Amino acid sequence: MEPSLRSSSYRPTERKLKRTDPALHETIQRFVESLDMRISQYADINYAIKKFQGKRWYWLSQIGRSGYLVFLPKTPIVWIDEQFKQSYKIQMRVSSTMYEKPSVLIASLNLGDGLLRLEDAWFLSGKNLVNNPFTQRWDNLLETYSLLYKYDSALQQGLRIEPAVYESLESIKNIQKMPNVLIAQGEDDARRLRVQMQPQRAEPQPQVPQPRAEPKAPKPAPRPPPRPEQVSKPDPRSVQSEAFAIPHPEYPDTYELVIDGVKKGFAAVQDLDLSKRLKLCGNKIRVKIEWNPEFSMYEINDTY
């Protein structure tokens, strides 16, 4: 697979794309939601490593925001982010056949660099490709880009539209600077992983001066500790059952967990019904959680 198309040098200046009106935004959102498929899910490095074993994966660095590039009959071309918060009209010259039946490409938009990066093809001319292997979907995307799209600098007003450059997962060991977030795409997966590569740093605690201790009388020798079979201490994480979940400002179905006022990292939601209920609960949600030792992270099981 050679998904590589690089552009010439450019000067990064933020492009002013035209936002969609509320009615068009709602139309695009309803159509994408009817596909009942999310682009990605959050994963820490431990979970990702288990997923990678024995399978073929590719990776991308993260740029801008990921979303859907949607072509509908008698409708402007629209890019909408995966959280459905923002959408823009995209001026690009494509064959009229792209407007005959719905098509949905996965694309990341970086306004600062003026780049719309095409990353996957889920629907083309009304045909569902989600269950096809990724390399097949990618070949379909490259064929569409090569045959049905024509670069038009005046129409695009400086916005570059080009395919992504995927690398094999094995090549990650050769890069000099590890990205904070790695986008991992599996050969047999439609939904990809957003892998947190850099561990989160704990917030430094202020150093409080301690009073000088007075000398104390010697203590008697301590008793020997009880034998292991006499005491069984559970993992304190396994008994946690309640936390507050705060939605991630950018990634869908990803929540920051706060337990007893302390941030405990992120948790991803896999169940679609629970995902829909959480979206209706506001910005700070009281949830039931359970520690998953297999993936070394908490899971959100329900709301209170």
C-alpha positions in Angstrom: 0.0 0.0 0.0 1.4 3.4 -1.0 -0.9 6.0 0.4 1.5 8.9 0.0 0.9 12.2 -1.7 3.0 15.0 -0.4 2.5 18.7 -1.3 5.0 21.4 -2.1 6.1 24.0 0.5 3.5 26.4 1.8 3.1 29.2 4.3 0.7 28.2 7.1 -2.0 30.8 7.4 -5.4 30.1 8.9 -8.1 29.6 6.3 -11.5 31.2 6.8 -14.0 28.6 5.8 -17.7 29.3 5.7 -19.7 27.8 8.5 -22.9 26.0 7.7 -26.3 27.4 8.7 -28.1 25.5 11.5 -30.5 23.7 9.1 -27.7 22.3 7.0 -25.7 21.4 10.0 -28.6 19.4 11.4 -29.2 17.7 8.1 -25.6 16.5 7.9 -25.6 15.5 11.6 -28.8 13.4 11.3 -27.4 11.6 8.2 -24.0 10.8 9.9 -25.7 9.7 13.1 -27.9 7.3 11.0 -24.7 5.4 10.1 -24.4 4.5 13.8 -20.6 4.4 13.7 -18.0 6.4 15.5 -14.7 7.3 14.0 -12.4 6.5 17.0 -12.1 5.5 20.6 -9.7 6.6 23.3 -7.1 4.0 24.5 -4.2 4.1 26.8 -0.9 2.4 25.8 -1.6 -0.8 27.7 -5.0 -1.4 26.0 -3.5 -0.5 22.6 -0.7 -3.0 22.9 -3.2 -5.8 23.5 -5.1 -4.8 20.4 -2.0 -4.6 18.2 -0.9 -8.2 18.9 -1.2 -10.5 15.9 -2.9 -8.0 13.7 -1.9 -5.5 10.9 -2.0 -1.9 12.0 -1.0 1.5 10.5 -0.5 4.8 12.2 -0.9 8.6 11.7 0.1 11.6 13.8 -2.8 13.7 14.9 -3.5 17.0 13.1 -6.4 19.4 13.8 -9.8 17.7 14.4 -11.1 14.6 12.9 -14.5 14.5 11.3 -16.7 13.5 8.3 -16.5 14.9 4.8 -20.1 14.4 3.5 -21.4 14.5 0.0 -25.2 14.4 -0.4 -27.4 14.9 -3.5 -28.4 18.6 -4.1 -26.4 19.6 -1.0 -23.1 21.5 -0.5 -20.1 19.5 0.5 -19.7 19.7 4.3 -17.1 18.7 6.8 -18.5 18.1 10.3 -16.3 17.3 13.3 -16.9 13.9 15.1 -18.6 15.6 18.0 -21.0 17.5 15.7 -20.1 20.8 17.3 -18.7 22.6 14.2 -19.3 22.2 10.4 -18.0 24.0 7.4 -18.8 24.2 3.7 -15.9 22.8 1.7 -15.3 24.3 -1.8 -13.8 21.6 -4.0 -14.2 20.6 -7.6 -15.4 17.0 -8.0 -17.2 15.0 -10.6 -21.0 15.3 -10.8 -21.2 11.6 -10.0 -20.2 12.4 -6.4 -23.5 14.2 -5.9 -25.7 11.4 -7.3 -25.5 9.2 -4.2 -24.3 9.7 -0.6 -20.6 9.5 0.1 -18.8 9.9 3.4 -15.0 10.2 3.8 -13.2 10.4 7.2 -11.0 13.6 7.2 -9.1 15.8 9.6 -9.2 19.5 9.3 -6.4 21.8 10.4 -7.4 25.5 9.8 -4.0 26.8 11.0 -2.1 24.8 8.3 -5.0 25.1 5.8 -5.1 21.3 5.3 -8.0 18.9 4.9 -6.5 15.4 5.2 -8.4 12.5 3.7 -8.0 9.4 5.9 -10.6 6.8 5.1 -13.7 6.0 3.0 -16.8 4.6 4.7 -19.5 5.3 2.0 -18.9 5.8 -1.7 -21.8 6.4 -4.1 -24.2 4.9 -1.6 -22.2 1.8 -1.1 -21.3 0.9 2.5 -17.5 0.1 2.8 -17.2 0.1 6.6 -16.9 -3.7 6.9 -14.3 -4.0 4.1 -10.6 -4.3 5.1 -8.9 -0.9 5.5 -6.5 -1.4 2.5 -9.6 -1.9 0.3 -11.2 1.2 1.6 -8.0 3.1 1.1 -7.6 2.0 -2.5 -11.2 3.2 -3.1 -10.4 6.6 -1.5 -7.2 7.0 -3.7 -9.1 6.1 -6.8 -11.8 8.6 -6.0 -9.2 11.3 -5.2 -7.3 10.6 -8.5 -10.3 10.3 -10.8 -13.2 12.4 -9.4 -11.4 15.3 -7.7 -9.6 18.2 -9.5 -7.4 20.7 -7.8 -8.8 24.3 -8.1 -6.7 26.9 -6.2 -9.2 29.7 -6.8 -12.2 27.7 -5.6 -10.4 26.2 -2.6 -8.9 29.6 -1.6 -5.7 28.2 -0.3 -7.1 25.1 1.4 -5.1 22.0 0.6 -7.0 18.7 0.2 -4.8 15.6 0.1 -4.7 12.0 1.3 -3.0 11.1 4.5 0.4 9.4 4.7 0.0 6.2 6.7 3.0 4.3 8.0 3.2 0.7 9.2 3.0 0.3 12.9 6.5 -1.2 13.0 8.0 2.1 11.7 7.0 3.9 14.9 10.2 2.7 16.6 12.3 4.6 14.1 10.8 8.1 14.6 12.9 10.6 16.6 10.1 12.4 18.4 7.2 10.3 19.8 3.8 12.0 19.3 1.6 12.7 22.3 -1.4 11.1 20.6 -1.1 8.3 18.0 -3.9 7.5 15.6 -3.8 3.7 15.0 -5.8 2.1 12.2 -6.3 -1.6 12.1 -6.6 -3.6 8.8 -9.8 -5.2 10.0 -11.3 -2.3 11.9 -13.3 0.7 10.8 -13.1 2.5 14.1 -9.5 3.5 15.0 -7.7 4.1 18.3 -6.5 7.4 19.7 -3.6 6.2 21.8 -2.2 8.3 24.6 1.6 7.8 24.1 3.0 10.2 26.7 2.0 9.4 30.3 0.1 12.1 32.1 2.2 14.0 34.6 0.8 14.2 38.2 0.3 17.7 39.4 3.1 18.8 41.8 2.0 19.0 45.4 3.2 22.0 47.5 6.0 21.3 49.9 4.9 22.1 53.5 7.6 22.7 56.1 7.5 20.1 58.8 8.1 21.0 62.5 11.2 19.7 64.0 10.4 16.4 65.8 11.2 16.1 69.5 13.3 13.0 70.5 11.0 10.2 71.6 11.6 7.3 73.9 12.6 4.1 72.2 9.6 1.9 71.2 9.3 -1.8 71.9 10.2 -4.1 69.0 7.2 -4.4 66.7 5.3 -7.7 66.5 6.0 -9.8 63.4 3.5 -9.1 60.6 0.7 -11.5 60.1 1.2 -14.3 57.6 -0.1 -13.6 54.1 -2.9 -16.1 54.3 -4.2 -14.4 57.4 -4.8 -11.0 55.7 -6.2 -10.4 52.3 -6.2 -6.8 51.2 -8.3 -6.0 48.1 -6.9 -3.7 45.4 -8.2 -0.3 46.5 -9.1 0.5 42.9 -11.4 -2.6 42.6 -13.6 -1.3 45.4 -14.2 2.1 43.8 -17.8 2.3 42.7 -18.5 6.0 42.3 -16.8 8.9 40.4 -17.6 12.1 38.5 -17.2 11.9 34.8 -16.3 15.1 32.8 -16.6 15.0 29.0 -13.4 15.4 27.1 -13.6 18.8 25.2 -12.5 17.2 21.9 -12.8 13.4 21.8 -16.2 11.7 21.8 -17.1 9.1 24.3 -14.1 9.9 26.4 -14.5 11.1 30.0 -12.1 12.4 32.6 -12.7 10.7 36.0 -12.6 12.5 39.3 -12.6 10.3 42.4 -12.7 12.1 45.8 -11.7 15.3 44.2 -8.6 13.7 42.5 -8.2 13.3 38.7 -7.8 9.6 37.9 -7.2 9.7 34.1 -9.6 8.9 31.3 -12.3 6.3 30.6 -13.8 5.4 27.3 -17.4 4.4 26.8 -18.0 1.4 24.5 -21.8 0.8 24.9 -23.8 2.9 22.5 -26.9 3.1 24.8 -24.8 4.3 27.7 -23.0 6.8 25.4 -26.4 8.4 24.4 -27.5 8.6 28.1 -24.3 10.3 29.2 -24.6 12.9 26.4 -27.9 14.0 28.0 -26.5 14.4 31.5 -24.5 17.6 31.3 -20.8 18.4 32.1 -20.3 16.7 35.4 -21.9 13.3 35.7 -22.1 11.0 38.7 -21.2 7.5 37.4 -20.6 3.9 38.5 -17.1 2.7 37.6 -15.1 -0.5 37.9 -11.4 -1.1 37.6 -10.5 -3.3 34.6 -7.1 -4.9 35.5 -6.7 -6.4 32.0 -6.6 -3.0 30.4 -5.2 -1.1 33.5 -8.0 1.5 33.4 -11.4 2.3 34.8 -14.6 1.5 32.9 -17.9 3.5 33.2 -20.7 1.0 33.7 -23.7 3.2 34.5 -25.0 6.5 35.9 -26.6 7.2 39.2 
